[in-house]
Amino acid sequence: MKIGIDLGGTNIRIGVVDQGVIIQKISEPCRADKSEKEVLDHLINMIHQVFNPAVTSIGIGVPSVVDVKKGIVYNVTHIPSWKEVHLKDILEKEFQVPVAVNNDCNCFAQGEVSYGEGVEFEDIVCVALGTGVGAGIIFNNKLYNGANTGAGEVGELLYLEHNYEYYCCSHFFVREHHITGKEAYERACLKDPVALQIWDEFGSHVGNLMKAILFTYDPQAIILGGSISKSFEFFSPKMYEILSTFPYPETISKLKITCSKKDDIALLGASDLMI
């Protein structure tokens, strides 16, 4: 039995996992605007709510740069007080079980290769499209972190006048079209031509992001997650049109692009960090 934790600036989600099944789950808003100690105390109190003697390890995903060996998180996104937190040492001292810490997108990728859409592949890239753009990389069935868990920071690659995150995250809709991604989705469901055109524009940017990933990692599959992936039907036609211009058509013919199907895949991935 293991505990998986998805720590974000909005919510803290914790699951108790037994043989790949979440048997207990709790979620509470993260007190992201509080001090380092207050956020830590809240996290520890939540873990105590589900911890039991059968738990053998804890895995936690955090939206930040992580020293995986030492379990230190730096400059956590949306939690300004967490500049340098020795999370592994703190939690191991408190709970007396091994603790693994990693980037949240890496937990997403670990979950997909173990329990989700990536189980049939050895080399995958899992891309989270939401308020930001990040990715987790699996090579030869193993999570590839890079030296500073930065191997999947595809959103920071330069693109047009800014970077891919600028054009492929939820802020694109508000900034460029004064509409939220949710509103664009709802209007597209009603066949609104303006909304459909917005999704075409967005899809062209995502298609170029997919090309950058293919040039960089050449995976067997790309798995999309995050809130925007729910609108795949609306942006994927333009995305595939852009991909048709990729200079190696054999690569495109073999590539599988799909969306994550499990809401708790990051929790499952976090619980598997100790394997």
QUIGILIN-V973142 format. One record per pair of residues at least 12 apart in sequence whose C-alpha atoms are under 6 Angstrom apart, sorted by the first residue. I is the first residue (numbers start at 1). GAP is how many residues later the second one is. D is the distance in whole Angstrom. If there is no record, write none. Layout:
I_GAP_D / I_GAP_D
This chain:
1_16_6 / 1_17_5 / 1_53_6 / 1_54_5 / 2_14_6 / 2_15_5 / 2_53_5 / 2_54_6 / 2_55_5 / 2_56_6 / 2_269_6 / 3_12_6 / 3_13_5 / 3_14_6 / 3_55_5 / 3_268_5 / 4_55_5 / 4_56_6 / 4_263_5 / 4_266_5 / 4_267_4 / 5_55_4 / 5_262_6 / 6_55_5 / 6_261_6 / 7_55_5 / 9_21_6 / 9_23_6 / 9_69_5 / 9_70_6 / 10_19_6 / 10_20_5 / 11_17_6 / 11_18_4 / 11_19_5 / 12_15_6 / 12_16_5 / 12_18_6 / 13_13_6 / 13_14_4 / 14_12_5 / 32_47_5 / 35_46_6 / 36_45_5 / 36_46_6 / 57_40_5 / 57_41_5 / 57_42_6 / 58_41_5 / 59_40_6 / 59_41_5 / 59_42_6 / 59_211_5 / 59_212_5 / 59_214_6 / 60_41_5 / 60_210_5 / 61_41_5 / 61_42_5 / 61_43_4 / 61_46_6 / 61_209_6 / 62_41_5 / 62_42_5 / 63_13_6 / 63_14_6 / 63_40_6 / 63_41_5 / 64_12_5 / 64_39_6 / 65_84_6 / 66_36_6 / 66_83_6 / 68_34_6 / 71_16_6 / 71_17_5 / 71_30_5 / 72_13_6 / 72_14_4 / 72_15_6 / 73_12_5 / 105_30_5 / 105_31_5 / 106_30_4 / 107_159_5 / 107_162_5 / 107_163_5 / 108_157_6 / 108_158_4 / 108_161_6 / 109_17_5 / 109_27_5 / 110_159_5 / 111_154_5 / 111_155_6 / 111_157_5 / 111_158_4 / 122_18_5 / 122_19_5 / 123_15_5 / 123_16_5 / 123_17_6 / 123_96_5 / 123_97_6 / 124_14_5 / 124_95_5 / 124_96_6 / 124_97_5 / 124_98_6 / 125_12_5 / 125_97_5 / 126_96_6 / 126_97_5 / 126_98_6 / 127_97_5 / 128_96_6 / 128_97_5 / 128_98_5 / 129_40_6 / 129_97_5 / 129_99_6 / 130_39_5 / 130_40_6 / 130_96_5 / 130_97_5 / 130_98_6 / 131_38_5 / 131_39_5 / 132_33_6 / 132_37_5 / 133_22_5 / 133_32_5 / 134_19_5 / 134_20_6 / 134_21_6 / 135_17_4 / 136_16_5 / 199_35_6 / 199_36_5 / 200_35_6 / 200_38_5 / 203_32_4 / 203_35_5 / 203_36_5 / 204_34_6 / 204_35_5 / 206_33_6 / 207_32_4 / 207_35_5 / 207_36_6 / 220_35_5 / 221_34_6 / 221_35_5 / 221_36_6 / 222_35_5 / 223_34_6 / 223_35_5 / 223_36_5 / 224_35_5 / 224_36_6 / 225_34_6 / 225_35_5
